[in-house]
Amino acid sequence: MPVMNICENVLQVGANDPDRVLFDSLMPTPHGTTYNAYLVIGKEKTALIDAVDPAKKSTLLRNLKETGIKKIDYLINLHTEQDHSGSNPDVLRRFPMAQIVGSAKIQEMLHTHLHIEPEKVKVVEEGDSLDLGGRTLKFTMIPFAHWPDNMMVHLVEENILFSSDLFGSHFSTDKAFSTASSEQRYTAKTYYAEIMMPFSQKIASYTKRVREMGPRMIAPAHGPVWYDPDMILRRYERWTSKGVKKMVTIPYISMHDSTRVMVERLAIKLSQKGLSIICRDLGHELDSLTVETGHFITDLVDAAAMVFATPTVLTGPHPNIAYAAMIANAIRPQTRFMGVVGSYGWSSQAVKTLDLLTPNLKAQRLEPVQAKGLPTEDDLKRLDVFADDLADKIIRLPDLIS
């Protein structure tokens, strides 16, 4: 990533990572990502907002050299995770006069994760500010906008909000600002699904607060700068609402086609009721578990229902379905209904196990449909009743979003 002007004396000096295909060893990133670092130059002092992932430290240091600056007064860490702070030691070796700035929680976590001594961190609190000389940086705490340490900083005079992970996207680009492309919008949604959805109530309150602040631009820690904040704020307001769409997501796997027969029948019957159906095969290709589970996570931002479709393996659900269920449990979606369908050879505890794996899900549990072996006509009729009941429940929801 080259040095890019955000506005006069505010520069993006971070790094692209177009080849990164997986984030947190969990979420597919088909468009790569960026590690954003912003240089704010005042009349008297200079601040670097965030560093970059250690793998891209050479890019950051090269960009800083290209700017021609000789001194950094403040290295502001908005969040401790290593993709934002891991190259701190390298920045400090180049600019030993720089003072690390962060919240008390950041101070604590920098010591935990990077062994940076607490006395090296200048602690700021809610509403504190730094004067760079004609440029004022004002701090706002947003705990659990991913980690308990996240904070934002507002460049008052230019009305730019540096939002840390909040409002980010995994989208590698050599352009400073967002576009209206469907790819960028979708990566913002997938990012929200994995990183922000587990804390949706807090994120809703932070989104409201940012809306009230009325920033001219939002500069997140990943992805392009939102030159029109309404583009991302409207989406966050939608994603954090209680509303859901007439959509059912079905993560499934089938070993001998018995479960596949049930999935195909269920999908057709639900479609005939006017619902949108997304089937995610978690075992079709070698990387299906990772890729399709990533898509399933994103489905849960909108889906009214999830139906786990699984064969029985050693009396329990297939491990791939158990994995998807554990992730759904962790991200706590607004999804209203949860069902289980599938087949078994001689006995099954799959439904019981999936219930145990999903204690955080507030979704209403539907009566499961399990078939012994290849589904019979009676089994398929039970599946039709399941489909009718689920469709009726979804259509009667009071807060459906078109």
C-alpha positions in Angstrom: 0.0 0.0 0.0 1.5 3.4 -0.9 1.2 6.5 1.2 -2.2 8.0 0.6 -3.7 11.4 1.6 -6.9 11.3 3.6 -6.8 15.1 3.9 -4.1 17.7 4.4 -1.5 16.3 6.9 -3.5 13.1 7.5 -1.9 10.2 5.8 -2.7 6.5 5.4 0.7 4.7 5.9 -0.5 1.2 6.6 -0.2 -2.0 4.6 -2.2 -4.1 2.2 -2.3 -7.9 2.6 -4.0 -9.1 -0.5 -2.8 -12.7 -0.1 -4.3 -13.3 3.3 -7.0 -15.9 2.8 -8.1 -16.5 6.4 -8.4 -14.2 9.4 -8.3 -15.4 13.0 -7.8 -18.9 11.5 -11.5 -18.8 11.1 -13.0 -16.3 8.6 -12.2 -16.6 4.9 -10.9 -13.3 3.4 -11.2 -13.8 -0.4 -10.3 -10.1 -0.9 -7.4 -10.1 1.6 -7.3 -7.3 4.1 -5.5 -4.1 5.1 -3.8 -3.1 8.4 -4.5 0.7 8.5 -2.1 3.1 10.2 -2.8 6.8 10.1 -0.2 9.6 10.5 -1.7 12.9 11.8 0.7 15.8 11.6 0.1 18.9 13.7 2.0 22.1 13.8 3.9 21.0 16.9 3.6 17.2 17.2 2.9 14.1 15.1 0.9 11.1 16.1 0.8 7.6 14.5 -2.6 5.9 15.0 -2.0 2.2 15.2 0.9 0.1 13.8 0.5 -2.9 11.5 0.7 -6.7 11.6 4.4 -7.8 12.2 4.4 -9.5 8.8 3.9 -6.1 7.1 6.2 -4.0 9.3 8.6 -3.3 6.4 5.8 -1.6 4.5 4.9 0.6 7.4 8.5 1.6 8.0 9.0 2.3 4.3 5.9 4.4 4.2 6.9 6.4 7.2 10.3 7.1 5.6 8.6 8.2 2.4 6.6 10.8 4.3 9.8 12.5 5.4 8.9 12.8 9.0 11.8 12.8 11.5 9.9 12.4 14.7 6.8 10.7 16.0 5.6 12.0 19.3 2.7 9.6 20.0 2.1 6.0 18.9 -1.6 5.7 19.6 -2.9 2.1 20.0 -6.6 2.0 19.6 -6.6 -1.8 20.2 -4.0 -4.3 21.4 -4.4 -7.2 19.0 -1.2 -7.9 17.1 -2.5 -6.9 13.7 -2.6 -3.4 15.1 0.2 -3.3 17.6 2.6 -6.2 16.7 5.0 -3.9 14.9 5.1 -1.4 17.9 8.7 -2.5 18.8 9.9 -1.8 15.2 8.3 1.6 15.2 9.8 2.5 18.6 13.3 1.4 17.4 13.0 3.8 14.4 11.4 6.5 16.5 12.6 6.0 20.1 11.1 9.3 21.2 7.6 8.2 20.5 5.2 7.8 23.5 2.7 4.9 23.4 -0.8 6.1 24.1 -3.7 3.9 25.1 -6.4 3.3 27.6 -5.8 1.5 30.9 -7.1 -1.7 29.4 -4.7 -1.3 26.4 -1.9 -0.6 28.8 -2.7 -3.9 30.6 -3.1 -5.9 27.4 0.0 -4.6 25.7 1.9 -6.0 28.7 0.1 -9.3 28.4 0.5 -9.8 24.6 3.7 -7.9 23.8 5.4 -7.6 27.2 5.5 -3.8 26.9 6.1 -2.4 30.3 3.1 -0.4 31.7 5.2 2.7 32.4 5.9 3.1 28.7 2.2 3.7 28.0 0.5 7.1 28.5 -3.0 6.3 29.7 -6.0 8.2 28.4 -9.6 8.1 29.5 -13.0 8.9 28.0 -13.0 12.5 26.8 -9.3 13.0 27.1 -7.5 14.8 24.3 -4.1 15.3 22.8 -3.1 18.7 21.3 -0.8 18.3 18.3 -0.8 22.0 17.5 -3.8 23.0 15.5 -4.9 19.4 15.6 -6.8 17.9 18.5 -7.3 14.2 19.1 -10.2 13.3 21.4 -10.7 9.8 22.8 -13.9 7.7 23.1 -13.9 4.2 24.7 -15.8 1.5 22.9 -15.1 -1.7 25.0 -16.1 -4.9 23.3 -16.3 -3.5 19.8 -14.4 -6.7 19.4 -12.0 -6.8 22.4 -12.5 -5.2 25.9 -9.8 -2.6 25.0 -11.1 -0.9 21.8 -11.3 2.8 21.7 -11.8 5.5 19.0 -10.1 8.9 18.5 -11.7 11.9 16.8 -9.7 14.4 14.9 -11.8 17.4 15.9 -10.7 20.0 13.4 -11.1 17.7 10.4 -14.1 15.8 11.8 -12.5 12.4 11.0 -13.2 9.5 13.3 -10.6 6.8 13.6 -12.9 4.0 14.7 -10.5 1.1 15.4 -12.1 -2.3 14.4 -15.6 -0.8 14.4 -16.9 -0.3 10.8 -14.0 -2.2 9.3 -13.9 -4.6 6.4 -11.4 -7.2 5.1 -10.9 -5.7 1.7 -7.4 -5.1 0.3 -7.2 -2.0 -1.9 -4.7 0.6 -3.1 -7.4 3.2 -2.9 -7.9 5.2 0.2 -11.7 5.6 0.1 -14.6 3.2 -0.1 -16.7 2.8 -3.3 -20.2 1.6 -3.8 -19.0 -1.8 -5.0 -21.0 -4.9 -3.9 -17.7 -6.6 -2.9 -16.8 -3.9 -0.4 -20.3 -3.9 1.0 -20.3 -7.6 1.4 -16.9 -7.7 3.1 -18.1 -5.2 5.6 -21.0 -7.5 6.3 -18.9 -10.6 6.7 -16.5 -8.6 9.0 -19.5 -7.5 11.1 -20.8 -11.1 11.3 -17.6 -12.6 12.8 -16.2 -9.7 14.8 -19.1 -7.5 15.9 -22.3 -9.6 15.9 -21.4 -11.3 19.3 -21.7 -7.9 20.9 -24.6 -6.5 18.8 -26.2 -4.6 21.6 -23.1 -2.7 22.4 -22.4 -2.1 18.8 -25.9 -0.7 18.3 -25.2 1.9 21.1 -21.8 2.8 19.6 -23.4 3.2 16.1 -26.0 5.5 17.6 -23.3 7.5 19.3 -21.2 7.8 16.1 -24.4 8.9 14.2 -24.9 11.6 16.8 -21.2 12.7 16.5 -21.7 13.2 12.7 -18.2 12.6 11.5 -17.2 13.8 8.0 -15.3 10.5 7.4 -14.8 7.2 9.3 -11.3 5.7 9.1 -11.4 2.1 10.4 -8.5 -0.2 11.2 -9.2 -2.5 8.3 -10.5 -1.7 4.8 -11.0 1.6 3.0 -12.0 4.9 4.7 -15.8 5.6 4.6 -15.9 9.0 2.9 -19.7 9.0 3.3 -20.3 7.6 6.8 -23.9 7.0 6.1 -22.9 4.1 3.8 -21.7 2.1 6.7 -23.9 3.5 9.5 -27.1 2.6 7.8 -25.9 -0.9 7.4 -24.8 -1.2 11.1 -28.2 0.2 12.1 -29.9 -2.6 10.1 -27.5 -5.4 11.2 -27.8 -4.5 14.9 -31.6 -4.3 14.8 -34.0 -7.0 15.9 -35.3 -7.5 12.4 -34.7 -10.6 10.3 -35.5 -11.5 6.7 -37.7 -14.3 5.4 -34.6 -16.4 5.0 -33.5 -19.9 6.2 -29.9 -21.0 6.2 -29.2 -24.7 6.1 -25.7 -25.9 6.9 -25.6 -29.5 6.0 -23.4 -32.5 5.3 -24.3 -35.9 3.8 -22.2 -39.0 3.7 -24.5 -41.4 1.9 -27.1 -39.0 0.5 -29.9 -39.7 3.0 -29.5 -36.3 4.6 -29.1 -34.7 1.2 -32.5 -36.1 0.2 -34.0 -34.4 3.3 -32.2 -31.1 2.6 -33.4 -30.9 -1.0 -37.0 -31.7 0.0 -36.9 -29.1 2.8 -35.5 -26.4 0.6 -38.1 -27.0 -2.1 -41.0 -26.9 0.4 -39.8 -23.8 2.2 -39.2 -22.0 -1.2 -42.7 -22.8 -2.2 -43.8 -20.9 0.9 -42.1 -17.8 -0.3 -38.9 -18.0 1.8 -35.3 -17.5 0.7 -33.3 -20.6 1.3 -29.5 -20.9 1.4 -27.9 -24.3 1.7 -24.3 -24.5 2.8 -22.6 -27.9 2.0 -19.9 -28.1 4.7 -18.2 -31.2 3.2 -18.3 -30.9 -0.6 -14.6 -29.8 -1.1 -11.5 -30.0 1.1 -11.9 -26.4 2.1 -15.7 -26.4 2.3 -15.8 -26.5 6.1 -13.9 -23.2 6.4 -15.4 -21.4 3.4 -19.0 -22.5 3.7 -19.0 -22.0 7.5 -17.8 -18.5 6.8 -20.7 -17.9 4.5 -23.0 -19.4 7.1 -21.8 -16.9 9.7 -22.7 -14.1 7.3 -26.1 -15.6 6.6 -26.9 -15.3 10.3 -26.8 -11.5 10.2 -30.2 -11.7 8.4 -31.6 -15.2 8.7 -34.9 -15.8 10.5 -34.0 -19.5 11.0 -31.1 -21.9 10.9 -31.6 -25.6 10.3 -28.7 -28.0 11.0 -28.9 -31.0 8.7 -26.6 -33.8 9.8 -26.1 -37.5 9.6 -25.2 -39.3 12.8 -21.5 -40.1 13.4 -20.8 -42.4 16.4 -24.2 -41.4 17.9 -23.5 -37.6 17.6 -23.8 -35.0 14.8 -21.2 -34.9 12.1 -18.2 -33.0 13.4 -18.5 -30.4 10.7 -22.0 -29.6 11.8 -20.9 -29.5 15.4 -18.3 -26.9 14.4 -20.9 -24.7 12.7 -23.2 -25.0 15.7 -20.4 -24.0 18.1 -19.6 -20.9 16.0 -23.3 -20.0 15.8 -23.4 -20.3 19.6 -20.4 -18.0 19.9 -21.6 -15.2 17.6 -25.1 -15.0 19.1 -27.2 -14.0 16.1 -30.7 -12.6 16.2 -32.0 -15.7 14.4 -35.4 -16.7 15.8 -35.7 -20.4 15.1 -33.4 -23.4 15.2 -34.1 -26.8 13.8 -32.3 -30.1 13.3 -33.0 -32.7 10.6 -31.0 -35.6 9.4 -30.5 -39.4 9.3 -29.0 -42.1 11.4 -28.0 -45.7 11.0 -29.2 -47.4 14.3 -29.3 -44.8 17.1 -28.6 -41.0 17.5 -27.9 -38.4 20.1 -27.3 -35.7 17.5 -30.2 -33.5 18.5 -29.2 -33.6 22.2 -25.6 -32.9 21.4 -26.4 -29.9 19.2 -28.7 -28.5 21.9 -25.8 -28.8 24.4 -23.5 -27.0 21.9 -25.8 -24.0 21.5 -26.8 -22.7 25.0 -26.3 -19.1 24.0 -28.8 -19.2 21.2 -32.1 -17.7 22.1 -33.8 -19.2 19.0 -36.9 -21.2 19.5 -36.1 -24.9 19.1 -38.3 -26.7 16.6 -39.3 -30.4 16.8 -36.5 -32.3 15.0 -37.0 -34.6 12.1 -34.7 -37.6 12.0 -34.9 -40.6 9.6 -33.5 -44.0 10.2 -31.5 -44.7 7.1 -32.8 -43.5 3.7 -35.9 -41.4 4.3 -39.2 -43.1 3.8 -42.4 -41.4 2.5 -43.5 -41.0 6.1 -40.3 -39.3 7.0 -40.6 -36.9 4.1 -44.2 -36.1 5.1 -43.0 -35.3 8.6 -40.4 -33.0 6.9 -43.2 -31.3 5.0 -45.0 -30.6 8.3 -41.8 -29.2 9.7 -41.5 -26.9 6.6 -45.1 -25.7 6.9 -44.7 -25.0 10.6 -41.4 -23.1 10.2 -42.7 -21.1 7.2 -45.8 -20.1 9.2 -43.8 -19.0 12.2 -41.5 -16.9 10.0 -44.2 -15.2 8.0 -46.0 -14.3 11.3 -42.9 -12.5 12.7 -43.8 -8.9 13.6 -40.4 -7.4 12.5 -39.6 -9.0 9.1 -37.4 -6.9 6.9 -38.2 -7.0 3.2 
